[in-house]
């Protein structure tokens, strides 16, 4: 039995047409990067989350991610934990893509 016959028997779509792909495979989340003003990353994240709630599209937006790291600073013999952005100007948003 050839490979083509096996594929036909298993009902696996051979092309990636919209008709052949199941609905579970169509609605997948993808990551997008947004370029923002430096120093306004947190405010932009909050605004995105606010707009998502107001537009009632929570199911279409997965996560809004700010790339930061926690750094310990020592000044005058006092330890301070500071959040430092390690990718400036960037916010990552996970959004449902519909093919």
VODREN-795825 format. One line per field, with one value per residue (C-alpha): residue number from 1; x, y, z. Coordinates in steps of 0.2 Angstrom, whole numbers. Last residue first. Layout:
BEGIN
num (NUM|...)
px (X|...)
py (Y|...)
pz (Z|...)
This chain:
BEGIN
num (99|98|97|96|95|94|93|92|91|90|89|88|87|86|85|84|83|82|81|80|79|78|77|76|75|74|73|72|71|70|69|68|67|66|65|64|63|62|61|60|59|58|57|56|55|54|53|52|51|50|49|48|47|46|45|44|43|42|41|40|39|38|37|36|35|34|33|32|31|30|29|28|27|26|25|24|23|22|21|20|19|18|17|16|15|14|13|12|11|10|9|8|7|6|5|4|3|2|1)
px (-35|-42|-28|-31|-20|-4|3|21|26|42|51|64|68|77|65|71|60|69|71|80|93|99|118|117|111|111|101|93|86|70|68|57|49|31|18|0|-9|-22|-33|-47|-57|-56|-64|-77|-73|-72|-62|-50|-48|-44|-31|-23|-23|-14|-1|2|4|17|27|26|45|50|36|29|33|21|26|13|12|0|-15|-24|-42|-40|-34|-49|-61|-54|-44|-50|-61|-49|-36|-20|-19|-17|-31|-29|-44|-34|-39|-33|-17|-13|-17|-5|8|7|0)
py (160|166|172|173|185|184|201|205|223|231|249|242|224|220|231|233|230|236|227|239|234|247|250|268|261|243|238|221|218|210|206|213|207|214|201|204|187|177|190|183|176|192|201|211|228|236|221|221|240|240|226|236|252|243|236|253|261|247|250|269|272|270|273|257|244|230|212|199|181|169|160|147|147|137|120|118|123|108|111|103|118|131|123|116|102|83|82|66|54|39|29|43|45|27|27|41|32|17|0)
pz (47|63|75|94|101|113|116|118|123|117|118|129|131|147|158|175|191|206|223|235|247|259|264|257|240|236|221|218|201|196|177|164|148|148|143|138|138|129|119|109|124|133|119|129|121|138|145|130|131|150|146|132|143|158|146|139|156|160|144|145|150|132|119|112|99|99|97|92|99|91|98|88|81|64|72|83|68|58|42|26|21|25|13|20|8|11|24|34|32|38|22|11|20|18|0|-3|7|-5|0)
